[in-house]
Amino acid sequence: MSDAELVLRSTRVITPEGTRAAAVTVSGGTITAVLPYDTEVPAGARVEDFGDHVLLPGLVDTHVHVNDPGRTEWEGFWTATRAAAAGGITTLVDMPLNSLPPTTTVANLRVKQQVAADKAHTDVGFWGGALPDNVGDLRPLHDAGVFGFKAFLSPSGVDEFPHLDQEQLGRSLAEIAGFGGLLIAHAEDPHHLAAAPQHGGPRYADFLASRPRDAEDTAIAHLIARAREHDARVHVLHLSSGDALPLIAAARAEGVRLTVETCPHYLTLTAEEVPDGASEFKCCPPIREAANQDVLWQALADGTIDCVVTDHSPSTVDLKTDDFATAWGGISGLQLSLPAVWTEARRRGHGLEDVVRWMSTRTAALVGLEARKGAIAPGHDADFAVLAPDETFTVDPAGLQHRNRVTAYAGRTLYGVVKSTWLRGRRIVADGEFTAPQGTLLTRPE
């Protein structure tokens, strides 16, 4: 401890071994030790004592649409990473679409990295995209450091990012498996979507019927079959349908390399409570019924679902019309993901250690960052969130850092107030006050 520059103390520190009173020492932006709370502090070290507030590892959100460059009126690296930091997130991985250009070539990746470099309040990594015509770009993108490749199995909603049919998915997976990469998939089957009733208009029940569970279930079955065929590593994005869980569990049991995420809105919001015309609740796949939500929570508890990420997908206010068929589909959740999940988790008997596992430890592992992120342990980056878990607040959109302050959580009372967020031993936000951007652009570890 003699070389410690910073010592963070709390009576509740969440470590891989459990929650305990501890003193966490930091030097050069790295955690050097986790010691008993009352360990003597060396001369010259700065001490921050958080009392009974919980010190947890900074969250790692691997599903964020920053939309920068090209659609910065929707979001941007400056506002997205401020919102992330305000919510206790210290690392995010940006999705390849909704920006212009999309991250589907190395040249396009370089454009995005250049734009993000001086705007990132948190650490930022990048996903590449798998399109019908860019199989030859996948290995160069992998070598350039993207964390994996996103594919849509049904139309994405933007023309510049077309979806893969089954033959194209097979070609992309064969290429990605050849260099040991990861494919992450928006799994809805276009044929089932086309066959579903399409009424349009403001009724949420009509929108829900237009995105049926069997569209997800079928697409996941196809993805599993292709992953098995190519011995490829695949990840299901934003799982909404609880009906797919037995298929997922069976595939894993037979050795298919499959991981699964879900999102705060599927875990905390239900179809029964969505008002007609309220397209701030629109996302694809959709928020489903309360009984389905119960099944998702059970799958989190038993490990069938690995992790929880936001799928933060904002737009301008004018695109959130009262017609669910034409309104932009996406929920803005970066700043509120931790308190939203914690509020429901505590009601269902889960602890903060569970939330950390779902939103930090396992997300870091998904993208190969488990040696640096996702745990308060020696050798890890000194990334922290300080949380008052028993304090509540009522969501006021005016207090959000997102560029467009549209939220499905408006007016909800949530548990868990983020008091401060730390990145590599530097406090980047405290009580709403931000430092200049301190984030680093990350690449996939070799």
TORPA-813993 format. One line per 3 residues: number of its first residue (from 1); for each residue x negated, y, z of C-alpha. Coordinates in steps of 0.02 Angstrom, whole numbers, plus 50000, padded with zeros to 5 digits. Example, Ala and Ser with C-alpha at 12.3 -4.5 7.8 and 13.67 -1.06 7.14 Angstrom:
! TORPA-813993
1) 49385:49775:50390; 49316:49947:50357 $
This chain:
! TORPA-813993
1) 50000:50000:50000; 49850:50115:50018; 49864:50174:49837 $
4) 50051:50211:49845; 50103:50378:49775; 50286:50359:49820 $
7) 50382:50260:49949; 50570:50237:49933; 50661:50176:50088 $
10) 50837:50112:50112; 50925:50001:50236; 51001:49913:50084 $
13) 50881:49871:49942; 50941:49744:49814; 50796:49629:49772 $
16) 50790:49461:49682; 50785:49379:49854; 50938:49471:49918 $
19) 50986:49635:49998; 50880:49696:50143; 50806:49848:50226 $
22) 50645:49886:50135; 50513:50010:50084; 50474:50005:49898 $
25) 50303:50071:49851; 50267:50147:49682; 50106:50193:49593 $
28) 50085:50248:49413; 50270:50224:49379; 50265:50040:49431 $
31) 50330:49952:49586; 50179:49890:49683; 50262:49810:49835 $
34) 50427:49782:49925; 50386:49792:50110; 50478:49797:50276 $
37) 50576:49957:50301; 50468:50024:50443; 50298:49991:50360 $
40) 50178:50132:50398; 50164:50253:50253; 49988:50296:50195 $
43) 49926:50473:50201; 49969:50571:50046; 50115:50463:49990 $
46) 50282:50549:49964; 50427:50469:50057; 50610:50468:50004 $
49) 50727:50390:50131; 50902:50353:50067; 50970:50292:50232 $
52) 51117:50175:50205; 51138:50215:50021; 51099:50064:49913 $
55) 50940:50060:49810; 50968:49952:49658; 50870:49924:49497 $
58) 50916:50043:49358; 51049:49968:49246; 51006:49906:49071 $
61) 51145:49936:48945; 51112:49839:48785; 51268:49894:48689 $
64) 51275:50081:48654; 51326:50176:48497; 51227:50338:48502 $
67) 51274:50389:48322; 51116:50491:48299; 51068:50548:48168 $
70) 51213:50575:48051; 51364:50580:48166; 51297:50686:48306 $
73) 51465:50772:48323; 51520:50604:48395; 51373:50584:48516 $
76) 51182:50597:48512; 51028:50544:48607; 51028:50698:48718 $
79) 51207:50679:48779; 51213:50488:48779; 51057:50469:48885 $
82) 51113:50605:49005; 51277:50512:49028; 51181:50351:49053 $
85) 51067:50428:49182; 51215:50505:49275; 51288:50329:49286 $
88) 51132:50243:49352; 51078:50172:49183; 50891:50189:49150 $
91) 50875:50087:48989; 50992:50077:48840; 50980:49988:48673 $
94) 51058:50081:48528; 51169:49993:48401; 51120:50004:48218 $
97) 51282:50075:48149; 51383:50236:48156; 51220:50330:48133 $
100) 51171:50387:47959; 51065:50302:47904; 51103:50137:47990 $
103) 50956:50042:48065; 50943:49915:47925; 50767:49950:47858 $
106) 50603:49997:47939; 50612:50168:47857; 50783:50197:47935 $
109) 50718:50138:48104; 50577:50266:48094; 50703:50404:48059 $
112) 50802:50357:48213; 50647:50343:48323; 50588:50514:48267 $
115) 50756:50590:48309; 50764:50506:48481; 50585:50539:48535 $
118) 50607:50706:48622; 50790:50687:48673; 50791:50529:48779 $
121) 50825:50552:48965; 50817:50363:48986; 50714:50228:48901 $
124) 50787:50182:48732; 50768:50030:48620; 50848:49987:48454 $
127) 50945:49846:48373; 50926:49813:48188; 51071:49772:48073 $
130) 51104:49618:47967; 51196:49660:47805; 51241:49554:47654 $
133) 51097:49628:47554; 50956:49656:47679; 50892:49481:47721 $
136) 50721:49535:47657; 50718:49679:47783; 50748:49572:47937 $
139) 50572:49510:47969; 50493:49683:47940; 50618:49756:48064 $
142) 50577:49619:48188; 50392:49655:48168; 50429:49841:48193 $
145) 50502:49804:48364; 50692:49796:48355; 50767:49685:48489 $
148) 50876:49585:48371; 51006:49604:48234; 51188:49650:48242 $
151) 51310:49576:48118; 51496:49601:48095; 51600:49450:48048 $
154) 51745:49563:47998; 51749:49742:47929; 51651:49862:48039 $
157) 51753:50018:48009; 51613:50110:47918; 51572:50082:47735 $
160) 51383:50086:47757; 51385:49932:47870; 51479:49791:47778 $
163) 51517:49627:47865; 51444:49455:47830; 51547:49314:47760 $
166) 51506:49137:47816; 51379:49105:47678; 51292:49271:47711 $
169) 51292:49237:47898; 51205:49071:47864; 51070:49155:47759 $
172) 51038:49289:47889; 51033:49162:48031; 50912:49051:47935 $
175) 50795:49199:47911; 50810:49260:48091; 50785:49086:48163 $
178) 50628:49070:48059; 50540:49205:48159; 50625:49170:48326 $
181) 50740:49320:48325; 50912:49352:48398; 51076:49384:48306 $
184) 51214:49475:48400; 51388:49467:48326; 51551:49561:48326 $
187) 51657:49405:48319; 51828:49427:48242; 51884:49325:48092 $
190) 51942:49432:47945; 52068:49303:47883; 52156:49294:48050 $
193) 52157:49483:48060; 52231:49497:47886; 52368:49372:47931 $
196) 52417:49463:48091; 52563:49586:48091; 52506:49761:48046 $
199) 52639:49887:48096; 52537:50040:48138; 52607:50179:48245 $
202) 52592:50224:48429; 52650:50062:48513; 52506:49975:48600 $
205) 52597:49809:48593; 52593:49820:48402; 52407:49857:48401 $
208) 52372:49712:48519; 52468:49594:48405; 52363:49653:48258 $
211) 52201:49592:48341; 52251:49419:48406; 52146:49309:48516 $
214) 52132:49176:48382; 52035:49298:48273; 51901:49303:48408 $
217) 51910:49117:48445; 51891:49067:48262; 51746:49186:48230 $
220) 51656:49122:48385; 51682:48943:48327; 51605:48987:48158 $
223) 51459:49075:48242; 51426:48925:48352; 51430:48808:48202 $
226) 51304:48914:48108; 51192:48932:48261; 51194:48743:48284 $
229) 51155:48716:48099; 51002:48831:48102; 50950:48808:48285 $
232) 50968:48997:48299; 50986:49105:48452; 51151:49202:48449 $
235) 51246:49319:48564; 51432:49358:48566; 51467:49542:48586 $
238) 51612:49616:48687; 51708:49457:48723; 51890:49496:48752 $
241) 51980:49330:48726; 51976:49213:48874; 52036:49074:48759 $
244) 51861:49062:48683; 51778:49018:48848; 51798:48827:48841 $
247) 51721:48827:48667; 51576:48932:48730; 51547:48821:48881 $
250) 51550:48664:48774; 51426:48735:48649; 51305:48781:48786 $
253) 51321:48611:48865; 51264:48531:48702; 51115:48648:48689 $
256) 51172:48786:48573; 51072:48943:48614; 51218:49057:48650 $
259) 51243:49204:48768; 51398:49309:48795; 51439:49483:48857 $
262) 51599:49571:48905; 51634:49753:48944; 51698:49859:49089 $
265) 51861:49903:48998; 51907:49719:48978; 51872:49691:49163 $
268) 51960:49845:49233; 52099:49896:49113; 52248:49793:49056 $
271) 52366:49797:48907; 52515:49815:49021; 52456:49986:49082 $
274) 52406:50064:48914; 52530:50203:48870; 52597:50208:48694 $
277) 52500:50333:48589; 52351:50334:48709; 52213:50288:48586 $
280) 52077:50327:48712; 52114:50145:48759; 52087:50080:48582 $
283) 51941:49964:48549; 51911:49809:48444; 51933:49676:48502 $
286) 52069:49752:48611; 52103:49767:48796; 52213:49616:48833 $
289) 52336:49563:48966; 52304:49551:49154; 52308:49361:49151 $
292) 52171:49360:49020; 52070:49479:49127; 52077:49357:49272 $
295) 52001:49223:49160; 51858:49340:49110; 51818:49374:49292 $
298) 51814:49188:49329; 51694:49163:49183; 51580:49298:49252 $
301) 51583:49213:49421; 51540:49041:49351; 51409:49107:49228 $
304) 51499:49068:49064; 51491:49256:49030; 51314:49316:49056 $
307) 51324:49504:49068; 51424:49665:49063; 51383:49810:48946 $
310) 51480:49964:48896; 51501:49956:48707; 51502:50146:48724 $
313) 51576:50199:48556; 51633:50380:48556; 51704:50491:48420 $
316) 51768:50667:48404; 51934:50705:48487; 52026:50728:48323 $
319) 51993:50546:48274; 52085:50484:48428; 52258:50508:48356 $
322) 52416:50432:48428; 52425:50302:48287; 52334:50148:48348 $
325) 52311:50084:48170; 52213:50235:48109; 52135:50306:48270 $
328) 51949:50275:48295; 51921:50118:48397; 51797:50142:48536 $
331) 51789:50177:48723; 51667:50297:48801; 51603:50217:48959 $
334) 51419:50251:48989; 51433:50366:49139; 51573:50267:49223 $
337) 51524:50086:49193; 51444:50053:49362; 51583:50126:49470 $
340) 51718:50051:49358; 51648:49876:49371; 51603:49894:49555 $
343) 51779:49953:49598; 51858:49797:49524; 51718:49681:49579 $
346) 51735:49730:49762; 51924:49708:49753; 51896:49530:49690 $
349) 51769:49487:49824; 51607:49510:49728; 51456:49601:49797 $
352) 51337:49728:49724; 51209:49589:49699; 51330:49514:49573 $
355) 51350:49680:49483; 51161:49702:49473; 51144:49527:49401 $
358) 51276:49561:49267; 51225:49739:49222; 51037:49743:49248 $
361) 50948:49577:49273; 51035:49478:49137; 51043:49621:49013 $
364) 50856:49647:49033; 50830:49462:49001; 50941:49467:48846 $
367) 50819:49584:48760; 50659:49509:48832; 50625:49650:48956 $
370) 50640:49544:49114; 50455:49568:49155; 50481:49757:49166 $
373) 50665:49795:49195; 50812:49730:49293; 50735:49696:49464 $
376) 50657:49784:49612; 50500:49679:49617; 50312:49708:49605 $
379) 50253:49740:49428; 50420:49805:49367; 50451:49982:49309 $
382) 50504:50093:49453; 50679:50119:49384; 50814:50141:49515 $
385) 50990:50198:49548; 51040:50260:49720; 51223:50218:49752 $
388) 51346:50263:49889; 51456:50110:49863; 51595:50156:49984 $
391) 51619:50335:49925; 51758:50367:49800; 51790:50496:49665 $
394) 51929:50533:49543; 51875:50536:49362; 51885:50711:49288 $
397) 51838:50713:49104; 51761:50886:49128; 51626:50807:49235 $
400) 51567:50686:49100; 51404:50709:49005; 51469:50628:48845 $
403) 51479:50748:48699; 51666:50715:48680; 51747:50700:48850 $
406) 51880:50575:48805; 51898:50432:48929; 52018:50292:48967 $
409) 51972:50313:49150; 52039:50491:49171; 52127:50512:49337 $
412) 52072:50344:49407; 51995:50336:49580; 51835:50234:49579 $
415) 51716:50171:49711; 51529:50202:49696; 51448:50373:49681 $
418) 51278:50377:49597; 51174:50496:49703; 51015:50492:49599 $
421) 50930:50397:49459; 50743:50364:49443; 50640:50318:49290 $
424) 50464:50250:49318; 50456:50334:49488; 50524:50502:49432 $
427) 50694:50565:49484; 50783:50607:49322; 50952:50659:49393 $
430) 51014:50698:49567; 51183:50772:49614; 51215:50822:49434 $
433) 51048:50909:49407; 50940:50838:49266; 50755:50850:49230 $
436) 50685:50871:49056; 50691:50710:48954; 50572:50579:49025 $
439) 50623:50427:48923; 50510:50313:48821; 50555:50227:48658 $
442) 50543:50039:48685; 50501:49899:48565; 50530:49714:48583 $
445) 50392:49630:48686; 50284:49509:48589 $
